[in-house]
Amino acid sequence: MVTSIKGLIALHEGRVPHAYQDSLGYWTIGVGHLIDKLKGGKLPERIIDDLLAYDISEVEAGLHEALPWTLPMSYTDPVRYAVLVDMAFNLGVPGLLKFKNTLEYVRTGQWVNAGAGMLASLWASQVGSRARRLANMMRDGKWPD
């Protein structure tokens, strides 16, 4: 039984948790939310921010489960912790876990070695300036300028 505008629109549009093309071929998401740039669609900044916050919380939960020693680091060393979250966001937690030596350097506070390990990876050659910025943050423990 439909008892609201929201329910009525969802009934007609459907609820789709991924991007899809509507009946006219325009990219849409959710409950009929047009995101196709060609038709003037977009995600509002508030939604982008909420989606990013959700994604970060998911990455952090996965990071804490896989590497429990990172949880206290989120309070004691937020810059270096942010590097790990950024890498896990980019690579996925399983991808980050492949950095076995680098993660051991981080766990034991060997910051120069951790940064060097990051830069010696295939990932660094793929993401370029992102890897250099993150390696500097890992080495120095400071947010970038």
C-alpha positions as CSV (number, residue, x, y, z in Angstrom):
1,M,0.0,0.0,0.0
2,V,1.4,3.3,-1.1
3,T,0.8,6.2,1.4
4,S,3.4,8.9,0.5
5,I,4.8,10.8,-2.5
6,K,8.1,9.0,-1.9
7,G,6.4,5.6,-2.0
8,L,4.4,6.5,-5.1
9,I,7.5,7.7,-7.1
10,A,9.5,4.6,-6.0
11,L,6.6,2.4,-7.1
12,H,6.7,3.9,-10.6
13,E,10.5,4.4,-10.9
14,G,11.8,1.4,-9.1
15,R,14.8,1.4,-6.7
16,V,18.0,0.6,-8.4
17,P,21.3,0.5,-6.4
18,H,23.5,1.0,-9.4
19,A,23.7,3.2,-12.5
20,Y,21.3,2.1,-15.3
21,Q,19.9,3.5,-18.5
22,D,16.3,4.5,-18.3
23,S,13.7,3.8,-21.0
24,L,15.1,6.6,-23.1
25,G,18.7,5.5,-22.6
26,Y,19.7,8.2,-20.1
27,W,22.0,7.2,-17.2
28,T,20.0,7.2,-13.9
29,I,20.6,5.9,-10.4
30,G,18.6,5.1,-7.3
31,V,14.9,6.1,-7.7
32,G,14.9,7.8,-11.1
33,H,17.7,10.2,-10.3
34,L,19.1,11.4,-13.6
35,I,22.9,11.5,-13.7
36,D,23.4,11.7,-17.4
37,K,25.5,14.8,-18.2
38,L,24.1,15.0,-21.7
39,K,20.6,15.5,-20.3
40,G,21.8,17.9,-17.5
41,G,21.8,15.3,-14.8
42,K,24.3,15.1,-11.9
43,L,24.7,14.1,-8.3
44,P,24.2,17.0,-5.8
45,E,27.3,17.8,-3.7
46,R,25.6,16.7,-0.5
47,I,25.0,13.3,-2.0
48,I,28.6,13.1,-3.2
49,D,29.8,14.0,0.3
50,D,27.5,11.4,1.9
51,L,28.6,8.7,-0.5
52,L,32.2,9.5,0.1
53,A,31.7,9.3,3.9
54,Y,29.9,6.0,3.5
55,D,32.7,4.6,1.3
56,I,35.4,5.8,3.7
57,S,33.6,4.2,6.7
58,E,33.3,0.9,4.7
59,V,37.1,1.0,3.9
60,E,37.9,1.8,7.5
61,A,35.9,-1.1,8.8
62,G,37.6,-3.5,6.4
63,L,41.0,-2.0,7.3
64,H,40.4,-2.5,11.1
65,E,39.2,-6.0,10.6
66,A,42.2,-7.0,8.4
67,L,44.8,-4.9,10.4
68,P,43.6,-4.3,13.9
69,W,46.7,-2.3,14.8
70,T,45.4,0.5,12.5
71,L,42.5,1.4,14.8
72,P,44.6,3.1,17.5
73,M,46.7,4.7,14.8
74,S,43.6,6.6,13.7
75,Y,43.9,8.5,16.9
76,T,47.6,8.6,17.5
77,D,48.9,9.2,13.9
78,P,46.0,10.5,11.8
79,V,48.1,11.5,8.8
80,R,49.8,8.1,8.3
81,Y,46.5,6.4,9.1
82,A,44.9,8.6,6.3
83,V,47.6,7.3,3.9
84,L,46.5,3.7,4.6
85,V,42.8,4.6,4.2
86,D,43.5,6.4,0.9
87,M,45.5,3.4,-0.4
88,A,42.8,1.0,0.7
89,F,40.2,3.2,-0.9
90,N,42.1,3.1,-4.2
91,L,43.3,-0.5,-4.1
92,G,40.6,-2.1,-2.0
93,V,41.7,-3.6,1.4
94,P,42.8,-6.9,-0.3
95,G,45.0,-4.9,-2.7
96,L,46.6,-3.0,0.2
97,L,47.3,-6.2,2.0
98,K,49.6,-7.2,-0.8
99,F,52.0,-4.5,0.5
100,K,53.3,-6.9,3.2
101,N,56.7,-5.4,3.7
102,T,55.4,-1.8,3.6
103,L,52.7,-2.6,6.1
104,E,55.2,-4.2,8.4
105,Y,57.3,-1.0,8.2
106,V,54.2,1.0,9.0
107,R,53.3,-1.2,11.9
108,T,56.8,-0.9,13.4
109,G,57.2,2.9,12.7
110,Q,59.9,2.6,10.0
111,W,58.4,5.6,8.1
112,V,61.3,6.1,5.6
113,N,61.2,2.4,4.6
114,A,57.4,2.4,4.4
115,G,57.5,5.4,2.0
116,A,60.2,3.8,-0.1
117,G,58.2,0.5,-0.2
118,M,55.2,2.4,-1.5
119,L,57.2,4.1,-4.2
120,A,58.8,0.8,-5.3
121,S,55.5,-0.7,-6.3
122,L,53.6,-1.2,-9.6
123,W,50.8,0.8,-7.9
124,A,53.1,3.9,-7.6
125,S,53.9,3.8,-11.4
126,Q,50.1,3.6,-12.1
127,V,49.0,6.4,-9.8
128,G,52.0,8.7,-10.1
129,S,51.6,11.9,-8.1
130,R,49.2,10.3,-5.7
131,A,51.8,7.7,-4.7
132,R,54.5,10.4,-4.3
133,R,52.2,12.5,-2.1
134,L,51.2,9.6,0.0
135,A,54.8,8.4,0.4
136,N,55.8,11.8,1.6
137,M,53.0,11.9,4.1
138,M,54.0,8.4,5.3
139,R,57.6,9.5,5.7
140,D,57.0,12.9,7.3
141,G,53.7,12.4,9.1
142,K,52.4,15.7,7.8
143,W,49.4,16.7,5.7
144,P,50.4,17.9,2.2
145,D,50.6,21.6,1.5
